[in-house]
Amino acid sequence: MAIFNSPILSSIEGSIKSRLKNIEGRIEKMAIKAIEKKDEENRFLKRGVVINNRYRIEEFVMKMEGCNVYLATDIEGYKRCWGCGHDGNNKEDVFCNHCGVELSARVYQIVEADKNNNFSTEAYFIKKGISHPNMIGIYDRFTLDEREYLVSEYVKGMPLKDKGFDENQIRDYTLSLADMAEYLHSQNVSVSGLEKDDLVIGDGGVKLVNLAGLRLIEGAISHSRRKKDIKHLGSFLKGLIKDTGEDWGITSVLQKAAGGGFSSAGRFKERLEDAKGNVTSGEAIIVEGMTDIGIVRKVNEDSLRITELSINSDSKKANLFVVADGMGGHQSGDVASSMAVEALTEGVMKGMEMQKEANEGALLDFMKMAAANANKAVYNFARENKKDMGTTVVAGLLFADTLYTASVGDSRAYLIRNGEAAQITKDHSLVARLVELNMVDPKDARHHPKSNILLRTIGTDPKVEVDAYKTKVRKGDHLLLCTDGLWNQLADDEMVHIIKKISPQDACREMIRIANERGGHDNITAIVVRINNNL
């Protein structure tokens, strides 16, 4: 066969070769992409995988630049309690034998990153034990298969980036951040790089979830750096306030901060505290109450009530707060607590209506009589219906600048002032009596095995002795009435810190959340009152 070396054939041959080369190139790229995609998929940790012999992956959350984010549970939580740091639990323990939190139910966030991110700031915080309620908890850091891992608190919330918060919200958020800045300065950490995108708003108020904006400083932080930090905070926080055209007190404080007018976070906090009395609503007090069934109980046997009253003679206003805890081992504890709350409230209301002139002695007597009548109502109902039922009760009547408190059982009333909690009421329990006799150390009382034995309750006897107290209050004070489901799970200083930094509503919600995180063994109830003005 003769072969013709025609220019046309050469051109066709060249075109075919070029097309084949392009096809081969595309196939090669597709193959590379498929391999890369497969490698990428293989880099994601699968559900159920256990890493570092401790953390079981439960869910892949998201992929960010250079890292993957997961949710995981700690299968060896007994080694170090996440609630209190106790390391003396045994492998078979379900709950911490020191603070009572459930050891295996904790959900963590785990960030997996390449070698370019060694989490140096977070590692420093773990080493130094640096933590704050308004900052994400950092628990563990390790390296595995040339990947870096960071174990932290799982925080739910919305990013703090949108403008439109009112004065009360911004004041509470700013107080929390100023307190955090003051603490971090004491640990030689600057907040100069902190941005609003690093913060989220959740049930417990504002929380810093990204530590990238924090700067570790060698040696003590200078006064100039402290001032710059507060200036930085003020600058981005003042832009979040809702524009209403009103001249809010908090606005001027933030403007002063943004202009470099505060030399330290402590001074900034003081001025914010002073602005607390200038509430937009003009109300003398802000009050919120919440109750929660908890984790373990099937019925909520707690009850609460908040009522505004008037003295008949001059129409002056008073506020009544009542909390009751139906006895957990008794039938109809929920009926007992609600009946006691209603009977006590009705008794106080009738007494106030008949009162011609408000005087301290009469108001204190009203409270005692109302509690005694509540006891009679519950006792008679129990006898008539052949039920074994009882309840605790603590009630506070706030009139003018005085709180009149009546108490039976171990539900408590606290006065919170100048960063400290003073327990107004006395627990009528066996453990409290043993503490009085120096037979039990006060620090062990909260978790004593006999802590549920009460010596005095509403409804179990035809007559009951009622304790009554008179307490002066002033601007800046807070009041807390709560059941043992709360105070058994949170230390006094924890409650103080939460109540001081956020609104009464958020404080109730946050304390209940923490109590549930620590096991939620009982129903949880709280009433928080903020005194905004001198009464």
Secondary structure, DSSP 8 states (H G I E B T S, - for coil): ------HHHHHHHHHHHHHHHHHHHHHHHHHHHHHHHHHHHHHS--TT-EETTTEEEEEEEEEETTEEEEEEEETTGGGS-TTT------TT-SB-TTT--BSS--EEEEEEE-TT---HHHHHHHHHT---TTB--EEEEEEETTEEEEEEE----EETT-S-B-HHHHHHHHHHHHHHHHHHHHTTEE-TT--GGGEEEETTEEEE--GGG-EE-SSS--HHHHHHHHHHHHHHHGGGB---S---HHHHHHHHHHTT--SSHHHHHHHHHHGGG--TT--SEEEEEEEE--SS-SS--EEEEEEEEE-TTT--EEEEEEEEEE-TTSTTHHHHHHHHHHHHHHHHHHHHHH-SS--HHHHHHHHHHHHHHHHHHHHHHHHHTT----EEEEEEEEETTEEEEEEESS-EEEEEETTEEEE-S---BHHHHHHHTTSS-GGGGGG-TTTT-BS--BSSSS----EEEEEE--TT-EEEEE-HHHHTTS-HHHHHHHHHHS-HHHHHHHHHHHHHHTT--S-EEEEEEEE-S--
